[in-house]
Amino acid sequence: MSYLGLAAVGALVAAGAFKLRGTTVFDVKYFLYTFPMVGGRVHQARLQSFRNKSKHSSCNGANAATFLDGPEQKIAVRTVPYLSDNYAFLIIDYARDEVAVVDPADARGVVEAVAKESERCGKQLRITDALITHYHADHAGGNVDLCKLVPGVRIFGSSKERNFGVPGTTVGIQDGSVIPFGGLDINVVETPGHTQGHVSFYIPVQPGCETAVIFTGDALFVAGAGRFFEGTGKDAIRSMKFYRSLAPETLVFPGHEYAADNFDYACWLEPENESLAARRDWAHALREQRKPIVPMSLEHELTYNPFLRFDDPALLAALPEARHRAAETENEGDTSTLFTDADPAEVLQTLRDLKDAGVYQNVRA
């Protein structure tokens, strides 16, 4: 299939289709999106288009290293931006010359990033593992190519993902699995909502690691959360409660750069929240410079992220008015969900429905 043909399919799949969630139309389009022969090929075509047209990711280069072991500086996380807003992450053990990659959907870009880092540090770093948060092509679409480029690499994917599962998986994982990497233990935590089998990878404080980090894929973003494609608020509440249980110092590495848009939404929900407004302006200023807004501390997210503030009295008080404003605005999105009480799952579903409706995007000054 030509690139134009793939692009047409991609447009069919991606355009307002996801607003039809719960309908037969949505089911068909979502099936195509998650079918490797369609969604996977569209993803590869998008990557090629970015390369051919010399397009750049929305981020100006990779993030500075985040060292997990303090002054020893032998364990680090580095960010690899790709496409318009995606992130892959390199977990590097400099003592063992090993690299684990989180969501390497741009296999070629990840391999090139490791080669550049090898040159920078004067070592022969090698990719040993790939950790996949979920099976969508913009996160798992590089798995098969990575296996070709790095023979013997282990692909860790959730055994609970639906349809066709995580492409290229060599090691099935589930909630409670522990992945040994270098001298660290990486914990697998099921974080459903976006997909049924979505997982997060949590590295707690342990010998050799002074800073806890979590890779959240599309379950949790800076100031937001992913669409509930395969779940509802009842599924997502489990994920949000888990994230809230972590130490405030934990660093969050999400799979997309959506912070500025998410702050727009958060400010629309609470227009009188001056602290949120200041944070929104900060995020937009950074994005204008194409600077990444990752990682972010969980403490920050507990303060500003509405999906983690599902029982915050100020947010609960603002929701009825936000729902009313959305209902009064002509929009193709679904604003029918009513906020009736403080049930956490219902709050999450309301937050998600209002975000998906997109009304907030029409009112930013």
Sine and cosine of phi, psi and omega as CSV:
sin_phi,cos_phi,sin_psi,cos_psi,sin_omega,cos_omega
0.00,0.00,0.68,-0.73,0.00,-1.00
-0.94,0.35,0.24,-0.97,0.03,-1.00
-0.89,0.46,-0.63,0.77,0.02,-1.00
-0.87,0.49,-0.64,0.77,0.03,-1.00
-0.90,0.44,-0.69,0.72,0.03,-1.00
-0.90,0.43,-0.63,0.77,0.00,-1.00
-0.89,0.45,-0.63,0.78,0.02,-1.00
-0.89,0.45,-0.69,0.73,0.05,-1.00
-0.89,0.46,-0.68,0.74,0.01,-1.00
-0.87,0.49,-0.66,0.76,0.03,-1.00
-0.90,0.43,-0.66,0.76,0.03,-1.00
-0.87,0.49,-0.66,0.75,-0.05,-1.00
-0.96,0.30,-0.68,0.73,-0.17,-0.99
-1.00,0.07,-0.57,0.82,-0.11,-0.99
-0.83,0.56,0.07,-1.00,-0.25,-0.97
-0.61,0.80,0.24,0.97,-0.04,-1.00
-0.83,0.56,-0.64,0.77,-0.11,-0.99
-0.94,0.33,-0.19,0.98,0.09,-1.00
-0.97,0.23,-0.20,0.98,-0.04,-1.00
-0.99,-0.12,0.41,0.91,-0.06,-1.00
-0.79,0.62,0.70,-0.71,0.02,-1.00
1.00,-0.07,-0.04,1.00,0.02,-1.00
-0.96,-0.29,0.23,-0.97,0.05,-1.00
-0.89,0.46,-0.62,0.79,0.01,-1.00
-0.86,0.50,-0.72,0.70,0.03,-1.00
-0.87,0.49,-0.73,0.69,-0.04,-1.00
-0.84,0.54,-0.68,0.73,-0.01,-1.00
-0.92,0.39,-0.73,0.68,-0.05,-1.00
-0.93,0.36,-0.60,0.80,0.03,-1.00
-0.93,0.37,-0.60,0.80,0.07,-1.00
-0.86,0.51,-0.71,0.71,0.03,-1.00
-0.89,0.46,-0.66,0.75,0.00,-1.00
-0.87,0.50,-0.60,0.80,-0.06,-1.00
-1.00,-0.08,-0.05,1.00,0.02,-1.00
-0.99,0.15,0.87,-0.49,-0.09,-1.00
-0.81,0.59,-0.57,0.82,-0.03,-1.00
-0.96,0.29,-0.22,0.97,0.06,-1.00
-0.92,-0.39,-0.93,0.36,-0.02,-1.00
-0.85,0.52,-0.64,0.77,0.01,-1.00
-0.90,0.43,-0.66,0.75,-0.02,-1.00
-0.96,0.30,-0.58,0.82,0.10,-1.00
-0.88,0.48,-0.68,0.73,0.02,-1.00
-0.87,0.50,-0.72,0.70,0.00,-1.00
-0.90,0.43,-0.60,0.80,0.03,-1.00
-0.91,0.41,-0.62,0.78,0.04,-1.00
-0.90,0.43,-0.68,0.73,0.04,-1.00
-0.86,0.50,-0.70,0.71,-0.01,-1.00
-0.90,0.43,-0.62,0.79,0.03,-1.00
-0.88,0.47,-0.66,0.75,0.04,-1.00
-0.88,0.48,-0.65,0.76,-0.01,-1.00
-0.94,0.33,-0.71,0.70,-0.07,-1.00
-0.90,0.44,-0.59,0.81,-0.06,-1.00
-0.99,-0.11,0.18,0.98,0.01,-1.00
0.82,0.57,0.54,0.84,0.07,-1.00
-0.95,0.30,0.39,-0.92,0.01,-1.00
-0.84,-0.54,0.45,-0.90,0.12,-0.99
-0.87,0.50,0.32,-0.95,0.01,-1.00
-0.93,0.37,-0.09,1.00,0.02,-1.00
-0.95,-0.30,0.63,-0.78,-0.03,-1.00
-1.00,0.05,0.99,0.17,0.03,-1.00
0.99,0.11,0.08,-1.00,-0.06,-1.00
-0.98,0.19,0.44,-0.90,0.07,-1.00
-0.90,0.44,0.45,-0.89,0.18,-0.98
-0.89,0.45,0.43,-0.90,-0.05,-1.00
-0.90,0.43,0.63,-0.77,0.16,-0.99
-0.96,-0.27,0.95,-0.30,-0.04,-1.00
-1.00,0.08,0.72,-0.69,-0.08,-1.00
-0.99,-0.11,-0.18,0.98,-0.10,-1.00
-0.89,-0.46,0.47,0.89,0.07,-1.00
0.91,0.41,-0.64,-0.77,-0.10,-1.00
-0.92,0.40,-0.28,0.96,0.01,-1.00
-0.90,0.43,-0.61,0.80,0.05,-1.00
0.80,0.60,0.72,0.69,0.05,-1.00
-0.95,-0.30,-0.24,0.97,0.04,-1.00
-0.81,-0.59,0.82,-0.58,-0.04,-1.00
-0.61,-0.79,0.38,-0.92,0.16,-0.99
-0.91,-0.42,0.76,-0.65,0.08,-1.00
-0.82,-0.57,0.57,-0.82,-0.08,-1.00
-1.00,-0.09,0.67,-0.75,0.08,-1.00
-0.84,-0.54,0.98,-0.19,0.03,-1.00
-0.97,0.25,0.52,-0.85,0.11,-0.99
-0.43,-0.90,0.27,-0.96,-0.13,-0.99
0.77,0.63,-0.48,-0.88,-0.11,-0.99
-1.00,0.09,-0.43,0.90,-0.09,-1.00
-0.41,-0.91,0.22,0.98,-0.04,-1.00
-1.00,0.05,0.42,-0.91,0.12,-0.99
-0.78,-0.63,0.73,-0.69,0.33,-0.94
-0.95,-0.31,0.31,-0.95,-0.03,-1.00
-0.72,-0.69,0.65,-0.76,0.09,-1.00
-0.98,-0.21,0.84,-0.54,0.17,-0.99
-0.98,-0.18,0.92,-0.40,-0.17,-0.99
-0.92,-0.38,0.81,-0.59,0.14,-0.99
-0.97,-0.24,0.99,-0.14,-0.08,-1.00
-0.94,0.35,-0.42,0.91,0.00,-1.00
-0.94,0.33,-0.56,0.83,-0.04,-1.00
-0.96,-0.28,-0.02,1.00,0.00,-1.00
0.88,0.48,0.55,0.84,-0.05,-1.00
-0.90,-0.43,0.51,-0.86,0.00,-1.00
-0.73,-0.68,0.75,-0.66,0.20,-0.98
-0.95,-0.31,0.70,-0.71,-0.07,-1.00
-0.93,-0.38,0.74,-0.67,0.07,-1.00
-0.99,-0.15,0.84,-0.55,0.05,-1.00
0.80,0.60,0.89,0.46,-0.03,-1.00
-0.99,0.14,0.88,0.48,-0.06,-1.00
-0.92,0.38,-0.38,0.92,0.16,-0.99
-0.97,-0.26,0.99,0.10,-0.11,-0.99
-0.87,0.50,-0.70,0.71,-0.01,-1.00
-0.89,0.46,-0.69,0.72,0.00,-1.00
-0.89,0.45,-0.61,0.79,0.01,-1.00
-0.93,0.38,-0.71,0.71,0.01,-1.00
-0.88,0.47,-0.65,0.76,0.03,-1.00
-0.91,0.42,-0.62,0.78,0.02,-1.00
-0.90,0.43,-0.64,0.77,0.03,-1.00
-0.92,0.39,-0.63,0.78,0.03,-1.00
-0.89,0.45,-0.67,0.74,0.03,-1.00
-0.91,0.42,-0.64,0.77,0.02,-1.00
-0.93,0.36,-0.59,0.81,0.06,-1.00
-0.87,0.50,-0.69,0.72,0.01,-1.00
-0.91,0.42,-0.65,0.76,-0.03,-1.00
-0.90,0.43,-0.68,0.73,-0.09,-1.00
-1.00,-0.07,-0.06,1.00,0.03,-1.00
0.95,0.31,0.49,0.87,0.01,-1.00
-0.82,-0.58,0.22,-0.97,0.10,-0.99
-0.97,-0.25,0.98,0.21,0.00,-1.00
-0.93,0.36,0.58,-0.81,0.00,-1.00
-0.71,-0.70,0.65,-0.76,0.03,-1.00
-0.98,0.18,0.85,-0.53,0.00,-1.00
-0.95,-0.30,-0.49,0.87,-0.13,-0.99
-0.63,-0.78,0.51,-0.86,0.15,-0.99
-0.80,-0.60,0.81,-0.59,-0.05,-1.00
-0.95,-0.32,0.88,-0.47,-0.14,-0.99
-0.94,-0.34,0.85,-0.52,-0.04,-1.00
-0.96,0.27,-0.58,0.81,0.02,-1.00
-0.27,-0.96,0.13,-0.99,-0.25,-0.97
-1.00,0.00,0.00,1.00,0.03,-1.00
-0.87,0.49,0.56,-0.83,-0.15,-0.99
-0.88,0.48,-0.53,0.85,-0.02,-1.00
-0.97,0.24,0.07,1.00,0.12,-0.99
-0.82,-0.57,-0.57,0.82,-0.07,-1.00
-0.91,-0.41,0.02,1.00,-0.10,-0.99
-0.94,0.33,-0.11,0.99,0.03,-1.00
-0.97,-0.24,0.03,1.00,-0.11,-0.99
-0.87,0.50,-0.75,0.67,-0.05,-1.00
-0.90,0.44,-0.68,0.73,0.03,-1.00
-0.90,0.43,-0.61,0.79,0.01,-1.00
-0.89,0.46,-0.64,0.77,0.04,-1.00
-0.88,0.48,-0.55,0.84,0.03,-1.00
-0.96,0.26,-0.64,0.77,-0.03,-1.00
-0.97,0.23,-0.50,0.87,-0.04,-1.00
-0.77,-0.63,0.99,0.16,-0.01,-1.00
-0.83,0.56,0.70,-0.72,0.03,-1.00
1.00,-0.02,-0.10,1.00,0.02,-1.00
-0.89,0.46,0.62,-0.78,0.03,-1.00
-1.00,-0.07,0.78,-0.62,0.02,-1.00
-0.96,-0.27,0.92,-0.40,0.00,-1.00
-0.99,-0.12,0.90,-0.45,-0.01,-1.00
-0.70,-0.71,0.52,-0.86,-0.03,-1.00
-0.89,0.46,0.69,-0.72,0.04,-1.00
-0.98,0.19,-0.12,0.99,-0.08,-1.00
-0.98,-0.20,0.00,1.00,0.01,-1.00
-0.91,0.40,0.62,-0.78,-0.10,-0.99
-0.99,0.11,-0.10,-1.00,0.03,-1.00
0.80,0.60,-0.96,-0.29,-0.13,-0.99
-0.97,-0.25,0.08,1.00,0.03,-1.00
0.94,0.35,-0.14,-0.99,0.00,-1.00
-0.99,0.14,0.89,-0.46,-0.05,-1.00
-0.84,0.54,0.65,-0.76,0.13,-0.99
0.96,0.28,0.15,0.99,-0.05,-1.00
-0.85,0.53,0.75,-0.66,0.11,-0.99
-0.94,-0.35,-0.37,0.93,0.02,-1.00
-0.73,-0.69,0.92,-0.40,0.04,-1.00
-0.97,0.23,0.66,-0.75,-0.01,-1.00
-0.77,-0.63,0.30,-0.95,0.01,-1.00
-0.48,-0.88,0.05,-1.00,0.01,-1.00
-0.82,0.57,0.80,-0.61,0.00,-1.00
0.99,-0.11,-0.17,0.99,0.06,-1.00
-0.90,0.43,0.50,-0.87,0.06,-1.00
-0.83,-0.56,0.80,-0.60,-0.02,-1.00
-0.96,-0.28,0.90,-0.43,0.07,-1.00
-0.98,0.22,0.77,-0.63,0.07,-1.00
-0.66,-0.75,0.86,-0.51,-0.08,-1.00
0.83,0.56,-0.81,-0.58,0.05,-1.00
-0.99,-0.17,0.22,0.98,-0.08,-1.00
-0.94,-0.34,0.38,-0.93,0.20,-0.98
-0.95,-0.33,0.82,-0.58,0.03,-1.00
-0.96,-0.28,0.87,-0.50,-0.06,-1.00
-1.00,0.00,0.68,-0.73,0.05,-1.00
-0.99,-0.14,0.81,-0.59,-0.01,-1.00
-0.81,-0.59,0.82,-0.57,0.04,-1.00
-0.94,0.34,0.82,-0.57,-0.01,-1.00
-0.76,-0.65,0.97,0.24,-0.11,-0.99
-0.96,0.27,0.16,-0.99,0.01,-1.00
0.74,-0.68,-0.88,0.47,0.05,-1.00
-0.92,0.38,-0.77,0.64,0.20,-0.98
-0.73,-0.69,0.26,-0.96,-0.03,-1.00
-0.90,0.43,-0.62,0.79,-0.09,-1.00
-0.96,-0.27,0.28,0.96,-0.03,-1.00
-0.85,0.53,0.69,-0.72,0.05,-1.00
-0.79,-0.61,0.41,-0.91,0.17,-0.99
-0.91,-0.41,0.48,-0.88,0.00,-1.00
-0.93,-0.36,0.89,-0.45,-0.12,-0.99
-0.91,-0.41,0.83,-0.56,0.09,-1.00
-0.94,-0.33,0.98,-0.21,-0.03,-1.00
-0.98,0.21,0.22,-0.98,0.15,-0.99
-0.87,0.49,0.73,-0.68,-0.06,-1.00
-0.31,-0.95,0.16,-0.99,0.05,-1.00
-0.80,0.60,0.82,-0.57,-0.04,-1.00
1.00,0.00,-0.02,1.00,-0.01,-1.00
-0.62,-0.79,0.95,-0.32,-0.04,-1.00
-1.00,-0.06,-0.24,0.97,-0.05,-1.00
-0.85,-0.53,0.86,-0.52,0.05,-1.00
-0.97,0.22,0.65,-0.76,0.03,-1.00
-0.69,-0.73,0.42,-0.91,0.07,-1.00
-0.64,-0.77,0.70,-0.71,0.03,-1.00
-0.97,-0.23,0.91,-0.42,-0.24,-0.97
-0.96,-0.27,0.02,1.00,0.04,-1.00
0.81,0.58,-0.82,-0.58,0.00,-1.00
-0.96,-0.29,0.25,0.97,0.03,-1.00
-0.99,0.13,-0.61,0.79,-0.04,-1.00
-0.64,-0.77,0.76,-0.65,0.06,-1.00
-0.89,-0.45,0.14,-0.99,0.17,-0.99
-0.91,0.43,0.88,-0.47,0.03,-1.00
0.92,0.39,0.27,0.96,-0.01,-1.00
-0.27,-0.96,-0.22,-0.98,0.01,-1.00
-0.49,-0.87,0.31,-0.95,-0.03,-1.00
-0.97,0.22,0.33,-0.94,0.05,-1.00
-0.87,0.50,0.52,-0.85,0.03,-1.00
-1.00,0.03,0.93,0.37,-0.05,-1.00
-0.89,0.45,-0.63,0.77,-0.09,-1.00
-0.84,-0.55,0.43,0.90,-0.01,-1.00
-0.35,-0.94,-0.15,-0.99,0.02,-1.00
-0.71,-0.70,-0.08,-1.00,0.07,-1.00
-0.85,0.52,-0.49,0.87,0.01,-1.00
-0.91,0.41,-0.51,0.86,0.07,-1.00
-0.98,0.18,-0.70,0.71,-0.10,-1.00
-0.93,0.38,-0.45,0.89,-0.04,-1.00
-0.88,0.47,-0.54,0.84,0.06,-1.00
-0.88,0.48,-0.68,0.73,-0.01,-1.00
-0.91,0.41,-0.72,0.69,-0.05,-1.00
-0.91,0.41,-0.61,0.79,0.05,-1.00
-0.91,0.42,-0.60,0.80,0.06,-1.00
-0.89,0.45,-0.75,0.67,-0.01,-1.00
-0.86,0.52,-0.65,0.76,-0.01,-1.00
-0.92,0.39,-0.34,0.94,-0.02,-1.00
-0.98,0.19,-0.22,0.98,-0.06,-1.00
-0.98,0.19,0.32,-0.95,0.01,-1.00
-0.89,0.45,0.62,-0.79,-0.02,-1.00
-0.84,0.54,-0.44,0.90,-0.03,-1.00
-0.98,0.21,-0.15,0.99,0.00,-1.00
-0.85,0.52,0.71,-0.71,0.03,-1.00
-1.00,-0.06,0.74,-0.67,-0.05,-1.00
-0.98,-0.22,0.82,-0.58,0.06,-1.00
-0.91,-0.42,0.99,-0.15,-0.02,-1.00
-1.00,0.07,0.21,-0.98,-0.09,-1.00
-1.00,0.05,-0.09,1.00,-0.01,-1.00
-0.61,-0.79,0.41,-0.91,0.10,-1.00
-0.99,-0.12,1.00,0.07,-0.02,-1.00
-0.89,-0.46,0.22,0.98,-0.20,-0.98
-0.86,0.51,-0.73,0.68,-0.08,-1.00
-0.88,0.47,-0.72,0.70,0.03,-1.00
-0.90,0.44,-0.64,0.77,0.01,-1.00
-0.90,0.43,-0.60,0.80,0.05,-1.00
-0.94,0.35,-0.55,0.84,0.10,-1.00
-0.85,0.53,-0.71,0.70,0.00,-1.00
-0.91,0.41,-0.71,0.71,-0.01,-1.00
-0.86,0.51,-0.61,0.79,0.02,-1.00
-0.95,0.30,-0.53,0.85,0.08,-1.00
-0.91,0.42,-0.61,0.79,0.04,-1.00
-0.90,0.43,-0.66,0.75,-0.07,-1.00
-0.79,-0.61,0.96,0.26,-0.08,-1.00
-0.89,0.45,-0.28,0.96,0.00,-1.00
-1.00,-0.08,0.00,1.00,-0.05,-1.00
-0.99,0.10,0.99,-0.13,-0.07,-1.00
-0.92,0.39,-0.54,0.84,0.01,-1.00
-0.91,0.42,-0.66,0.75,0.06,-1.00
-0.90,0.44,-0.66,0.75,-0.01,-1.00
-0.88,0.47,-0.67,0.75,0.02,-1.00
-0.90,0.44,-0.63,0.78,0.01,-1.00
-0.94,0.35,-0.59,0.81,0.07,-1.00
-0.87,0.48,-0.72,0.70,0.00,-1.00
-0.89,0.45,-0.62,0.78,0.06,-1.00
-0.87,0.49,-0.71,0.71,-0.02,-1.00
-0.91,0.42,-0.69,0.72,0.00,-1.00
-0.91,0.42,-0.59,0.81,0.03,-1.00
-0.89,0.45,-0.67,0.75,0.04,-1.00
-0.91,0.41,-0.67,0.75,-0.03,-1.00
-0.93,0.36,-0.51,0.86,0.07,-1.00
-0.90,0.45,-0.44,0.90,0.08,-1.00
-1.00,-0.05,0.09,1.00,-0.01,-1.00
0.85,0.52,0.59,0.81,0.05,-1.00
-1.00,-0.08,0.68,-0.74,0.00,-1.00
-0.95,0.31,0.54,-0.84,0.04,-1.00
-0.94,-0.35,0.77,0.64,0.10,-1.00
-0.62,-0.78,0.50,-0.86,-0.09,1.00
-0.97,0.22,0.13,-0.99,0.06,-1.00
-0.72,-0.69,0.60,-0.80,-0.01,-1.00
-0.96,0.29,0.51,-0.86,0.07,-1.00
-0.89,0.46,-0.54,0.84,0.03,-1.00
-0.85,0.53,-0.67,0.74,0.06,-1.00
-0.87,0.49,-0.71,0.70,-0.04,-1.00
-0.92,0.39,-0.59,0.81,0.04,-1.00
-0.91,0.41,-0.39,0.92,0.00,-1.00
-1.00,0.05,-0.60,0.80,-0.19,-0.98
-0.89,-0.46,-0.37,0.93,-0.12,-0.99
-0.99,0.14,0.91,-0.42,-0.04,-1.00
-0.88,0.47,-0.47,0.88,-0.03,-1.00
-0.97,0.26,-0.29,0.96,0.11,-0.99
-0.99,-0.15,-0.13,0.99,-0.01,-1.00
-0.96,-0.28,0.58,0.82,-0.12,-0.99
-0.90,0.43,-0.21,0.98,0.07,-1.00
-0.85,-0.53,0.30,0.96,0.03,-1.00
-0.96,0.27,0.84,-0.54,-0.05,-1.00
-0.82,0.57,-0.61,0.79,-0.02,-1.00
-0.91,0.41,-0.66,0.75,0.02,-1.00
-0.93,0.36,-0.67,0.74,0.01,-1.00
-0.88,0.48,-0.59,0.81,0.01,-1.00
-0.94,0.35,-0.49,0.87,-0.05,-1.00
-0.99,0.11,-0.37,0.93,-0.12,-0.99
-0.88,0.47,-0.71,0.70,-0.01,-1.00
-0.85,0.53,-0.67,0.74,0.01,-1.00
-0.92,0.38,-0.62,0.78,0.04,-1.00
-0.89,0.46,-0.68,0.73,0.02,-1.00
-0.90,0.44,-0.62,0.78,0.00,-1.00
-0.91,0.42,-0.70,0.71,0.02,-1.00
-0.88,0.48,-0.64,0.77,0.01,-1.00
-0.91,0.42,-0.65,0.76,-0.04,-1.00
-0.92,0.38,-0.46,0.89,-0.03,-1.00
-0.99,0.12,-0.17,0.98,-0.06,-1.00
-0.99,-0.16,0.77,-0.63,0.05,-1.00
-0.93,0.36,0.84,-0.53,-0.06,-1.00
-0.34,-0.94,0.52,-0.85,-0.02,-1.00
-0.96,0.27,-0.28,0.96,-0.05,-1.00
-0.94,0.33,0.23,-0.97,-0.03,-1.00
-1.00,-0.04,0.90,-0.43,0.03,-1.00
-0.90,-0.43,0.40,0.92,-0.14,-0.99
-0.98,0.20,-0.34,0.94,-0.04,-1.00
-0.92,0.40,0.79,-0.61,0.00,-1.00
-0.99,-0.15,0.65,-0.76,0.10,-0.99
-1.00,0.01,0.89,-0.45,-0.10,-0.99
-0.89,-0.45,-0.49,0.87,0.03,-1.00
-0.41,-0.91,-0.16,-0.99,-0.12,-0.99
-0.99,-0.11,0.41,0.91,0.08,-1.00
-0.88,0.48,0.85,-0.53,-0.11,-0.99
-0.83,0.55,-0.66,0.75,-0.01,-1.00
-0.91,0.42,-0.63,0.78,0.02,-1.00
-0.93,0.37,-0.61,0.79,0.05,-1.00
-0.87,0.49,-0.73,0.69,0.01,-1.00
-0.87,0.49,-0.68,0.73,0.00,-1.00
-0.90,0.43,-0.64,0.77,0.04,-1.00
-0.89,0.45,-0.71,0.71,0.04,-1.00
-0.85,0.53,-0.67,0.74,-0.02,-1.00
-0.93,0.38,-0.69,0.72,-0.02,-1.00
-0.89,0.45,-0.67,0.74,0.01,-1.00
-0.91,0.40,-0.63,0.77,0.04,-1.00
-0.90,0.44,-0.72,0.70,-0.03,-1.00
-0.90,0.44,-0.49,0.87,0.01,-1.00
-0.89,0.45,-0.50,0.87,0.10,-0.99
0.98,0.20,0.13,0.99,-0.03,-1.00
-0.86,0.51,-0.61,0.80,-0.05,-1.00
-0.85,0.53,-0.45,0.89,-0.05,-1.00
-0.94,0.33,-0.27,0.96,-0.04,-1.00
-1.00,-0.01,-0.11,0.99,-0.18,-0.98
-0.87,-0.49,0.00,1.00,0.00,-1.00
-0.92,0.40,0.75,-0.66,-0.02,-1.00
-0.94,0.35,0.00,0.00,0.00,0.00
